[in-house]
Amino acid sequence: AEIAEEALAAAERTGDAFDLLSAHVQVGLPLYMQGTFSRALQHLEQSIELYDPSVHGSLAYTVGWDRGINAYADAASCQLFLGHPDRALVMGEEATALAKRGEYPISLAHALWQTGTVHLQRGEVERVRERADELVGVAKQFGFPFYLGIGKFLQGSIRVASGEHEAGVAE
């Protein structure tokens, strides 16, 4: 977190939009993981404001993942955990739509995970099933074991919610 704060200070000095976008994501992500959702959301929303997919999307090839898509996806979870499921849905669906337009499978997997979780918490079984199946497909195609596990968890959660308790827990 300290290094991310230093990166944000450096980006603020230069004023470069991509550096600022990246730094806000780097500050917001640990805050999100630590459960400091309001503070994380502030940084993620600043990243979203700076994000221009036509300019910054192609930089995902250089840095490995699309910072803007991940900011939307993680902001969706923050909104959910802060008690705003409708806002979470909007952010998650935007993340997924952006990821599907780009060619960054790791960001697509991330968006599908977060959006699937939003749908799960909203009780939208069929939408969770769609996102989970997409996530499992992407994870298998590109060899993302972390996201494969999350996709399987979402699929199992749907089975439990549909009354298939033993099979869902096993999955």
TAGIHU-V462346 format. One record per backbone hydrogen bond with DSSP energy under -1.0 kcal/mol. CO is the residue of the C=O (numbers start at 1). NH is the residue of the N-H. If there is no record, write none. Layout:
co,nh
CO,NH
CO,NH
This chain:
co,nh
1,5
2,6
3,7
4,8
5,9
6,10
7,11
8,12
9,13
10,14
11,15
16,20
17,21
18,22
19,23
20,24
21,25
22,26
23,27
24,28
25,29
27,31
28,32
29,33
30,34
31,36
32,35
35,37
36,40
37,41
38,42
39,43
40,44
41,45
42,46
43,47
44,48
45,49
46,50
47,51
52,55
52,56
53,57
57,60
58,61
59,63
60,64
66,70
67,71
68,72
69,73
70,74
71,75
72,76
73,77
74,78
75,79
76,80
77,81
78,82
79,84
80,83
84,88
85,89
86,90
87,91
88,92
89,93
90,94
91,95
92,96
93,97
94,98
95,99
96,100
97,101
98,102
104,108
105,109
106,110
107,111
108,112
109,113
110,114
111,115
112,116
113,117
114,118
115,119
116,120
117,121
118,122
119,124
120,123
123,125
124,128
125,129
126,130
127,131
128,132
129,133
130,134
131,135
132,136
133,137
134,138
135,139
136,140
137,141
138,142
139,143
139,144
144,148
145,149
146,150
147,151
148,152
149,153
150,154
151,155
152,156
153,157
154,158
155,159
156,160
157,161
158,162
159,164
160,163
163,165
164,168
165,169
166,170
167,171
